[in-house]
Amino acid sequence: MPPHDLGFPLWIRLAHWFNFLFVALLVRSGIEILAAHPKLYWTEHCSPTRAWLKLTRKRMPADELWTSADEEVECPTWLGLPGKENLGLGRYWHFASVLGWLIAGGLYVVLMFATPQWRRLVPTSWWIFPEAWRAFTMYATFRLPEPPGAYNYDLNLPFNALQQLAYFGLIFLLSPFMILTGLAMSPSLGARFPWYARLFGGRQSARSLHFLGMVAILGFFAIHMVMVVAHGVPTEMGKMVLGEEKTGRKILATALGLGIIALVVALNYAANVVSLRWPRATHQALAFVVAPIRNALFHRNVSVQNWPEEWISPYFRANGYPPITAYPKAKGDDDEFERLLATDFADYRLEVNGLVEHPLSLSMADLRAMSKREQTTLHSCIQGWTSIGKWGGTPLEEILKRCRPRPEAKFLAFHSFGMHEKSGAPYYECIDLELAKQPQTMLAYELNDEPLPLQHGAPLRLRVETKLGFKMVKFLRSIEFVEDFRTLGEGQGGVREDHQQYDLGAQI
């Protein structure tokens, strides 16, 4: 059956409009994510001078400490989802939209190959390339097919072979490319399979390629809209809404099509409003859909990273200010950290308590006397930047052996001396006991063979190499073993989850 005789069944039309909805949500939430670190790189060493693209005019001071959070820009609500500075919910909307897009796209591909509709998209003759060039030159000279909708019957190809190649490329090349580059940005996947991100040149290259893929999708959409207008909105709406090549119901088709577009716009607007007014409820609703799938795919990954030391980043960004008087939002009302800093942490004690048989109070000398682990790994910040560093410290499993968690202990809460800069609440994060036992989960007191610098969490910080950086608590004060993380803070598993709607899993 020639492609021009296939018609437009209902499932194709539904897939078209659902794809429009989910791509709109994906692009807008992707822009929200990008706004958290609006710079792109081709190297894992994200020094301030290495970005190939900067989408911000912010300049960081050269004579004082700044953190990557200071580089974040506020995203307009008309552009980003949900807008303003909402990286956490932006990520949740992105992942939820990915699931919807994959379901709609998967059903489309299955049904396409289960019916003759595959002939509409899949080229069956090499002659499609000269025909595509002929179509390109026709449009480049501002001409349209005559008569409108004409086909090349001799080759059994649509007259506009260029359109067929464009759709084939979008569905079978660009869409898988976006999925694969998106996965390459997962710290969990990258820690378990370091070679995967390197297929794209590294995590930052994958991030840049993912951005360029989004630009390509927007370009396709722009050209698609121009073609709809050029070929006649009523005629094209007839195909997309009523499934009729030559419809006599042009007014109805146009009204319905514009109504669907208005509905998509309204749904995007509603997503912004709901997210900004009820962030916690939105967080929980999206997490109900996203978290089980994300955890099933990524949670059990074990890091096997071992980067060559010559790949250590010459510049390592910091995120979060030290809890000292110079930074009152990070310090709060507690002077203990500053007192310990004044004595170079000679009196420091790591308290290990909660559901354990043997509570511990460990000095830095105690920790250094235990077995030491060293690992050179990629640090992935939730905002998007990366750096490679060599960490030295005590495997967390050594602490577990000594404190002996009780059977009911399921989670570890890591409490910091620092405060959460946005809420003023004490900084804490939780991981489960299974993750705590992994070989590369450690309490680090060295970075690049030097004592841990203050801006990176001195005297002690957590390293969990399958997670995003915000889970790796700095300025570590105590470890508390609990049965249920919901009894802590606001009950979401960490202070950034409580107040910024970050995801507890933090695997991608």
C-alpha positions in Angstrom: 0.0 0.0 0.0 1.5 3.4 -1.0 2.2 5.8 1.9 -0.4 8.3 0.5 -3.1 5.7 0.9 -2.5 4.8 4.5 -4.7 7.4 6.1 -4.3 8.7 9.7 -5.9 6.3 12.2 -6.9 7.5 15.6 -3.8 6.0 17.4 -1.5 8.0 15.2 -3.4 11.2 15.9 -3.4 10.6 19.6 0.3 9.8 19.6 1.0 13.0 17.8 -0.8 15.2 20.4 0.5 13.3 23.4 4.0 13.7 22.0 3.4 17.4 21.7 2.3 17.6 25.4 5.2 15.5 26.8 7.8 17.2 24.6 6.6 20.6 25.8 6.8 19.5 29.4 10.3 18.0 28.8 11.7 21.0 27.2 10.4 23.4 29.8 11.5 21.3 32.7 14.9 20.8 31.0 15.3 24.5 30.8 14.6 24.7 34.5 17.3 22.1 35.2 19.8 24.0 32.9 19.2 27.2 34.8 20.7 25.7 37.9 24.1 25.6 36.1 23.6 27.6 32.8 27.0 26.6 31.5 28.1 23.8 29.2 31.4 22.0 28.8 33.2 19.3 26.7 35.3 18.2 29.7 34.6 16.8 33.2 36.8 19.6 34.6 34.2 22.4 34.9 36.5 25.2 35.7 35.0 28.7 35.2 37.0 29.3 32.0 36.2 26.0 30.3 32.6 26.5 29.4 31.9 26.5 25.6 28.5 28.1 26.2 27.3 30.4 29.0 23.7 31.3 29.3 24.2 33.8 32.1 25.7 37.2 32.7 26.5 36.5 36.3 30.2 36.9 37.2 31.7 35.3 40.3 33.9 37.3 42.5 37.7 36.7 42.2 38.6 37.7 45.8 36.1 35.8 47.9 34.6 32.3 48.3 31.6 31.5 46.2 29.7 28.3 45.5 28.0 26.8 42.5 24.6 27.7 44.0 25.6 31.4 43.4 25.8 30.6 39.7 22.1 29.5 39.5 19.8 31.9 37.6 16.1 32.3 38.2 14.1 30.9 35.4 11.0 32.8 34.2 7.8 30.9 34.9 6.6 31.3 31.3 9.8 29.5 30.1 10.7 27.0 32.7 8.7 24.4 34.6 7.9 25.3 37.4 10.1 28.4 37.1 12.0 30.6 39.5 14.7 28.5 41.3 13.0 25.1 41.5 15.6 22.6 40.4 14.1 19.8 42.5 10.6 20.0 41.0 12.0 20.7 37.6 13.8 17.4 37.8 10.7 15.6 38.9 8.6 17.1 36.1 11.4 16.1 33.7 11.5 12.5 34.8 7.7 12.1 34.9 7.4 13.6 31.4 10.1 11.2 30.2 8.0 8.3 31.4 4.9 9.6 29.6 6.8 10.3 26.5 8.4 6.8 26.5 5.0 5.2 27.0 3.4 7.2 24.2 6.3 6.7 21.9 6.7 3.0 22.6 3.0 2.4 21.8 3.4 4.4 18.6 6.4 2.4 17.4 4.7 -0.9 18.3 1.5 -0.1 16.5 3.4 1.4 13.5 5.2 -1.9 12.9 2.1 -3.9 13.6 0.3 -2.1 10.7 1.3 -0.9 7.3 1.9 2.6 8.8 5.6 1.9 9.0 5.7 2.7 5.3 4.9 6.3 6.1 8.2 6.8 7.9 10.7 4.0 7.0 12.4 4.6 3.6 12.1 1.7 1.2 14.2 3.1 -1.7 17.6 4.8 -2.1 15.8 7.2 -4.4 14.4 8.9 -1.3 17.7 10.9 -1.0 17.6 12.6 -4.5 13.9 13.1 -3.9 14.6 14.7 -0.5 17.1 17.0 -2.2 14.5 18.0 -4.8 12.1 18.8 -2.0 14.7 20.8 -0.2 15.5 22.9 -3.3 11.8 23.4 -3.8 11.2 24.8 -0.3 14.5 26.7 -0.4 13.1 28.7 -3.4 9.8 29.2 -1.6 7.8 26.9 -3.8 5.2 24.3 -2.7 4.1 21.0 -4.4 1.7 21.5 -7.3 -0.9 20.4 -7.0 -0.9 20.6 -3.1 -0.3 17.1 -1.6 1.2 15.7 -4.9 3.1 12.4 -4.7 5.7 10.7 -6.7 3.7 7.7 -7.8 6.5 6.1 -9.9 8.8 5.8 -6.9 6.0 5.0 -4.5 7.3 7.7 -2.2 5.7 10.8 -0.8 6.5 13.8 -2.9 8.0 15.4 0.2 10.7 12.8 0.8 12.5 15.4 2.9 9.6 15.3 5.4 9.8 11.5 5.5 13.5 11.6 6.3 13.0 14.3 8.9 10.4 12.2 10.7 12.4 9.1 10.4 15.4 10.9 11.9 13.4 12.4 14.7 11.8 9.1 15.8 14.6 6.6 15.2 17.8 8.6 15.6 17.2 11.8 17.6 14.8 10.3 20.2 17.1 7.3 21.1 20.0 9.8 21.1 18.2 11.9 23.8 17.5 8.8 25.9 21.1 7.6 25.7 22.7 10.9 26.5 20.2 11.5 29.3 21.2 8.2 30.9 24.9 9.1 30.5 24.3 11.9 33.1 23.4 9.4 35.8 26.0 9.3 38.6 24.7 5.8 39.5 25.0 4.4 36.0 28.3 6.2 35.5 29.7 4.8 38.8 28.7 1.3 37.9 29.6 1.4 34.2 32.3 4.2 33.8 32.8 3.3 30.1 29.2 4.2 29.2 29.5 8.0 29.7 32.9 7.9 27.9 31.0 6.7 24.8 29.8 10.3 24.5 33.1 11.8 25.7 32.1 12.0 29.3 29.2 13.2 31.4 29.7 16.8 30.5 29.9 16.0 26.8 26.7 14.0 27.2 25.1 17.0 28.9 26.2 19.3 26.0 25.0 16.8 23.4 21.7 16.5 25.2 21.3 20.2 25.1 22.1 20.3 21.4 19.5 17.5 20.9 16.9 19.7 22.6 17.9 22.5 20.2 17.4 20.1 17.3 13.9 19.2 18.6 13.0 22.9 18.9 14.3 23.4 15.4 12.2 20.5 14.1 9.1 22.0 15.8 9.7 25.4 14.3 10.1 24.0 10.8 7.0 21.8 11.4 4.9 24.8 12.3 6.1 26.7 9.2 5.2 23.8 7.0 1.7 23.6 8.6 1.1 27.2 7.8 2.6 26.9 4.3 0.5 23.9 3.3 -2.6 25.3 4.9 -3.6 25.2 8.6 -7.2 23.8 7.9 -5.8 21.0 5.6 -3.1 20.0 8.0 -5.4 20.2 11.0 -7.8 17.9 9.1 -5.0 15.2 9.0 -3.9 15.7 12.6 -7.3 15.9 14.2 -9.9 14.2 12.0 -7.5 11.9 10.0 -8.8 13.1 6.7 -6.5 13.9 3.8 -9.1 16.0 2.0 -11.5 17.2 4.5 -14.6 19.2 4.0 -14.8 19.9 7.7 -12.0 22.4 7.7 -13.6 24.7 10.2 -14.3 21.9 12.7 -10.8 20.5 12.3 -9.1 23.8 12.8 -11.2 24.6 15.9 -10.5 21.2 17.4 -6.8 21.5 16.7 -6.5 24.9 18.2 -8.5 23.7 21.1 -6.0 20.9 21.7 -3.1 23.3 21.5 -4.9 25.6 24.0 -5.4 22.5 26.3 -1.7 21.7 26.2 -0.8 25.3 27.0 -3.4 25.2 29.9 -1.9 22.0 31.3 1.6 23.5 31.2 0.3 26.6 33.0 -1.5 24.5 35.6 1.7 22.5 36.2 3.5 25.8 37.0 0.7 27.0 39.3 0.3 23.8 41.2 4.1 23.4 41.6 4.6 26.9 43.0 1.6 26.9 45.3 1.8 23.4 46.6 5.4 22.3 46.2 5.3 19.5 48.8 2.1 17.9 47.4 3.5 18.2 43.8 6.8 16.6 45.0 5.0 13.7 46.6 2.6 13.1 43.7 5.4 13.1 41.1 7.7 11.0 43.4 4.9 8.4 43.7 5.2 7.8 39.9 9.0 8.4 39.4 10.7 7.1 42.5 9.8 3.3 42.2 11.0 3.2 38.6 14.2 5.2 39.3 15.0 3.1 42.3 14.4 -0.2 40.5 16.7 0.9 37.7 19.6 2.5 39.6 19.5 1.9 43.4 21.5 -1.3 43.5 24.3 -0.1 41.4 27.7 -0.4 43.1 30.5 2.1 42.2 33.6 0.6 40.6 35.2 3.9 39.6 39.0 4.1 39.4 40.0 7.2 37.4 43.7 7.7 36.6 45.2 10.2 38.9 46.4 12.3 36.0 42.8 13.0 35.2 42.2 14.8 38.6 40.6 18.1 38.0 42.8 21.2 38.4 39.8 23.0 39.8 37.1 21.6 42.0 34.0 23.6 42.5 32.4 23.9 46.0 28.8 24.0 46.9 27.7 25.2 50.4 29.4 27.6 52.7 31.3 26.5 55.8 29.5 27.1 59.1 31.6 30.0 60.3 30.8 33.6 61.3 31.7 34.9 57.8 28.6 33.0 56.5 25.8 33.4 59.1 23.2 31.5 57.1 25.4 28.5 57.1 26.5 28.9 60.7 23.3 29.5 62.5 23.6 30.1 66.3 26.1 27.3 67.0 29.7 28.3 67.7 31.0 24.7 68.1 32.4 24.2 64.6 34.3 27.5 64.7 35.7 26.5 68.1 36.9 23.2 66.7 38.3 24.9 63.6 40.4 27.2 65.8 42.2 24.1 67.2 42.6 22.4 63.9 39.9 19.9 65.0 42.0 18.5 67.8 38.9 18.2 70.0 36.6 17.0 67.2 34.5 13.9 67.8 32.2 12.1 65.4 29.2 10.9 67.3 27.7 7.6 66.1 24.4 6.8 67.9 20.8 5.8 67.5 19.8 2.2 66.8 23.3 0.7 67.5 24.6 -1.7 70.1 27.8 0.3 70.7 27.5 4.1 70.4 30.8 5.7 69.3 32.6 8.9 69.8 35.6 9.0 67.4 38.4 11.6 67.1 40.2 12.2 63.8 43.1 10.2 65.2 40.6 7.3 65.8 39.4 7.5 62.2 42.9 7.7 60.8 43.9 4.6 62.8 41.3 2.5 61.0 41.9 1.0 57.6 42.2 3.7 54.9 40.6 3.7 51.5 41.6 5.9 48.5 39.6 6.3 45.4 39.7 8.7 42.4 36.1 9.3 41.3 33.8 11.7 39.4 31.8 14.1 41.6 28.4 14.9 40.0 26.6 17.9 41.4 22.8 18.0 41.1 23.2 21.4 39.4 25.1 19.8 36.5 28.8 20.4 37.0 31.4 17.7 37.6 35.0 17.3 38.9 37.4 14.4 39.4 39.1 14.1 42.8 41.1 11.6 44.8 39.5 10.9 48.1 41.1 9.3 51.1 39.3 8.3 54.3 37.6 5.6 56.4 35.3 3.1 54.7 31.9 3.5 56.3 31.8 -0.3 56.7 34.5 0.1 59.4 32.1 2.2 61.4 29.4 -0.3 61.0 31.6 -3.1 62.3 32.3 -1.2 65.4 28.9 0.3 66.3 27.0 -2.9 65.2 23.6 -1.6 64.0 20.6 -3.2 65.7 18.3 -5.3 63.5 15.6 -2.6 63.2 18.1 0.0 61.9 17.4 0.6 58.2 18.8 4.1 57.5 21.7 6.3 58.4 21.2 10.0 59.0 24.3 12.1 58.5 24.1 15.4 60.5 26.2 18.4 59.7 27.5 21.3 61.7 26.2 23.5 58.9 22.7 24.9 58.3 20.6 24.7 55.1 21.1 28.1 53.4 17.5 28.5 52.2 15.5 27.3 55.3 17.9 27.7 58.2 17.3 24.1 59.2 20.2 21.9 60.3 21.7 20.1 57.3 21.2 16.4 57.2 20.8 13.6 54.6 19.9 9.9 54.8 21.0 6.8 53.0 19.9 3.2 53.6 22.0 0.5 55.2 22.6 -1.3 52.0 24.3 1.7 50.4 26.3 2.3 53.6 27.9 -1.1 53.1 29.2 -0.5 49.6 33.0 -0.5 49.2 33.3 3.0 48.0 31.1 4.6 50.6 33.5 6.4 52.9 34.0 9.1 55.4 36.6 11.3 53.6 39.2 13.3 55.4 41.6 13.9 52.4 41.2 15.4 49.0 44.0 14.9 46.5 46.4 13.7 49.2 45.9 16.8 51.3 43.7 17.3 54.4 40.2 18.0 53.4 39.9 21.7 52.6 37.4 23.8 54.6 35.2 24.6 51.5 34.9 20.9 50.7 33.7 19.8 54.2 36.6 19.7 56.7 37.3 17.8 58.8 35.1 15.0 57.5 32.5 14.4 54.8 30.5 11.6 53.4 31.3 10.1 50.0 28.6 8.0 48.2 29.8 7.7 44.6 26.5 6.5 43.1 24.7 9.6 44.3 24.6 13.3 43.5 26.7 15.6 45.5 24.1 17.0 47.8 23.8 13.6 49.6 27.4 13.7 50.6 27.1 15.7 53.8 30.0 18.0 54.6 31.2 19.3 58.0 30.0 16.0 59.4 28.9 16.1 63.0 27.2 12.8 63.8 25.7 9.6 62.3 22.4 8.5 63.6 20.9 5.0 62.8 17.1 5.1 62.5 14.4 2.7 61.4 12.5 5.3 59.3 13.8 8.5 57.8 10.3 10.0 58.0 10.8 10.6 61.7 13.5 13.2 60.9 13.2 16.8 59.8 10.1 17.2 57.5 10.2 13.5 56.7 11.5 13.5 53.2 14.9 11.9 53.8 17.1 15.0 53.8 17.1 18.8 54.3 17.2 19.5 50.6 14.4 17.0 50.0 12.4 18.7 52.8 12.8 22.3 51.5 13.9 22.2 47.9 12.0 19.1 46.7 15.1 17.2 45.8 14.8 13.4 45.2 15.9 11.0 48.0 17.3 8.6 45.5 19.6 11.1 43.8 20.8 8.5 41.3 20.3 10.5 38.1 
